[in-house]
């Protein structure tokens, strides 16, 4: 009998918390434009990581950016 674990993999993957977000997703979450998100990254106000040619932003970086705004 064949063990088909693909259904288990789908259930496991559904429980995984996302670690990285696209700049467009962060822009949407913060009600900003994609351009503004890249400006914040370039200014050092919003941390990001580069993977190949892709730019990604962690949830912690977004939270830190919001905390900085609240302290101003």
Phi and psi restraints in degrees (value plus and minus 20) as a CYANA .aco file:
   2 UNK   PHI    -105.8   -65.8
   2 UNK   PSI     114.0   154.0
   3 UNK   PHI    -111.4   -71.4
   3 UNK   PSI      87.4   127.4
   4 UNK   PHI    -119.0   -79.0
   4 UNK   PSI      79.9   119.9
   5 UNK   PHI    -114.9   -74.9
   5 UNK   PSI     -10.8    29.2
   6 UNK   PHI     -82.9   -42.9
   6 UNK   PSI     -55.8   -15.8
   7 UNK   PHI     -88.3   -48.3
   7 UNK   PSI     -52.7   -12.7
   8 UNK   PHI     -88.0   -48.0
   8 UNK   PSI     -60.6   -20.6
   9 UNK   PHI     -81.8   -41.8
   9 UNK   PSI     -60.9   -20.9
  10 UNK   PHI     -83.0   -43.0
  10 UNK   PSI     -64.4   -24.4
  11 UNK   PHI     -84.4   -44.4
  11 UNK   PSI     -59.9   -19.9
  12 UNK   PHI     -87.1   -47.1
  12 UNK   PSI     -64.4   -24.4
  13 UNK   PHI     -84.3   -44.3
  13 UNK   PSI     -51.8   -11.8
  14 UNK   PHI     -85.1   -45.1
  14 UNK   PSI     -45.8    -5.8
  15 UNK   PHI    -109.0   -69.0
  15 UNK   PSI     -26.3    13.7
  16 UNK   PHI     -96.6   -56.6
  16 UNK   PSI     109.9   149.9
  17 UNK   PHI    -102.0   -62.0
  17 UNK   PSI     113.3   153.3
  18 UNK   PHI     -87.3   -47.3
  18 UNK   PSI     119.7   159.7
  19 UNK   PHI    -125.8   -85.8
  19 UNK   PSI     -47.5    -7.5
  20 UNK   PHI    -148.5  -108.5
  20 UNK   PSI     126.0   166.0
  21 UNK   PHI    -148.1  -108.1
  21 UNK   PSI     127.8   167.8
  22 UNK   PHI     -93.4   -53.4
  22 UNK   PSI     130.7   170.7
  23 UNK   PHI     -75.0   -35.0
  23 UNK   PSI     -55.1   -15.1
  24 UNK   PHI     -83.6   -43.6
  24 UNK   PSI     -57.5   -17.5
  25 UNK   PHI     -88.7   -48.7
  25 UNK   PSI     -60.1   -20.1
  26 UNK   PHI     -87.1   -47.1
  26 UNK   PSI     -61.0   -21.0
  27 UNK   PHI     -78.4   -38.4
  27 UNK   PSI     -65.8   -25.8
  28 UNK   PHI     -82.6   -42.6
  28 UNK   PSI     -64.7   -24.7
  29 UNK   PHI     -83.8   -43.8
  29 UNK   PSI     -53.9   -13.9
  30 UNK   PHI    -116.0   -76.0
  30 UNK   PSI     -17.0    23.0
  31 UNK   PHI      36.4    76.4
  31 UNK   PSI      25.9    65.9
  32 UNK   PHI    -142.7  -102.7
  32 UNK   PSI     148.8   188.8
  33 UNK   PHI    -103.7   -63.7
  33 UNK   PSI     139.5   179.5
  34 UNK   PHI     -79.9   -39.9
  34 UNK   PSI     -60.0   -20.0
  35 UNK   PHI     -81.0   -41.0
  35 UNK   PSI     -62.7   -22.7
  36 UNK   PHI     -83.3   -43.3
  36 UNK   PSI     -59.3   -19.3
  37 UNK   PHI     -81.0   -41.0
  37 UNK   PSI     -64.3   -24.3
  38 UNK   PHI     -86.4   -46.4
  38 UNK   PSI     -53.3   -13.3
  39 UNK   PHI     -84.5   -44.5
  39 UNK   PSI     -62.3   -22.3
  40 UNK   PHI     -83.1   -43.1
  40 UNK   PSI     -59.4   -19.4
  41 UNK   PHI     -84.0   -44.0
  41 UNK   PSI     -68.1   -28.1
  42 UNK   PHI     -82.1   -42.1
  42 UNK   PSI     -54.0   -14.0
  43 UNK   PHI    -100.3   -60.3
  43 UNK   PSI     -27.2    12.8
  44 UNK   PHI      61.2   101.2
  44 UNK   PSI      -8.6    31.4
  45 UNK   PHI    -104.8   -64.8
  45 UNK   PSI     -43.6    -3.6
  46 UNK   PHI    -148.8  -108.8
  46 UNK   PSI      95.6   135.6
  47 UNK   PHI     -91.4   -51.4
  47 UNK   PSI     128.9   168.9
  48 UNK   PHI    -172.4  -132.4
  48 UNK   PSI     148.5   188.5
  49 UNK   PHI    -143.4  -103.4
  49 UNK   PSI     134.2   174.2
  50 UNK   PHI    -135.2   -95.2
  50 UNK   PSI     109.2   149.2
  51 UNK   PHI    -142.0  -102.0
  51 UNK   PSI      83.4   123.4
  52 UNK   PHI      44.9    84.9
  52 UNK   PSI    -144.0  -104.0
  53 UNK   PHI    -117.9   -77.9
  53 UNK   PSI     -15.0    25.0
  54 UNK   PHI    -113.2   -73.2
  54 UNK   PSI     122.1   162.1
  55 UNK   PHI    -127.6   -87.6
  55 UNK   PSI     110.3   150.3
  56 UNK   PHI    -152.4  -112.4
  56 UNK   PSI     134.2   174.2
  57 UNK   PHI    -148.2  -108.2
  57 UNK   PSI     113.6   153.6
  58 UNK   PHI    -102.9   -62.9
  58 UNK   PSI     137.1   177.1
  59 UNK   PHI     -82.3   -42.3
  59 UNK   PSI     -56.0   -16.0
  60 UNK   PHI     -83.1   -43.1
  60 UNK   PSI     -57.7   -17.7
  61 UNK   PHI     -84.6   -44.6
  61 UNK   PSI     -59.7   -19.7
  62 UNK   PHI     -85.1   -45.1
  62 UNK   PSI     -65.1   -25.1
  63 UNK   PHI     -81.6   -41.6
  63 UNK   PSI     -61.6   -21.6
  64 UNK   PHI     -83.9   -43.9
  64 UNK   PSI     -60.0   -20.0
  65 UNK   PHI     -82.0   -42.0
  65 UNK   PSI     -64.4   -24.4
  66 UNK   PHI     -84.4   -44.4
  66 UNK   PSI     -62.3   -22.3
  67 UNK   PHI     -78.8   -38.8
  67 UNK   PSI     -61.3   -21.3
  68 UNK   PHI     -82.6   -42.6
  68 UNK   PSI     -61.5   -21.5
  69 UNK   PHI     -82.3   -42.3
  69 UNK   PSI     -61.1   -21.1
  70 UNK   PHI     -87.9   -47.9
  70 UNK   PSI     -50.9   -10.9
  71 UNK   PHI     -97.9   -57.9
  71 UNK   PSI     -38.6     1.4
